[in-house]
């Protein structure tokens, strides 16, 4: 019922509200996920949280 009331208040259809909500939900799922092991150890660096992707990229390049 709340969905119908919200649609009426906004002058939109229930389908439009559902579509918009689903698109927003899916976009949030596309965000890059932080690697779970980042920050698990001690490196002596104090910038790892801000530069984790850059640091990993450099490490992978060195390993090639």
Helices and strands as residue ranges (DSSP letters): H 2-10, H 14-29, H 48-63
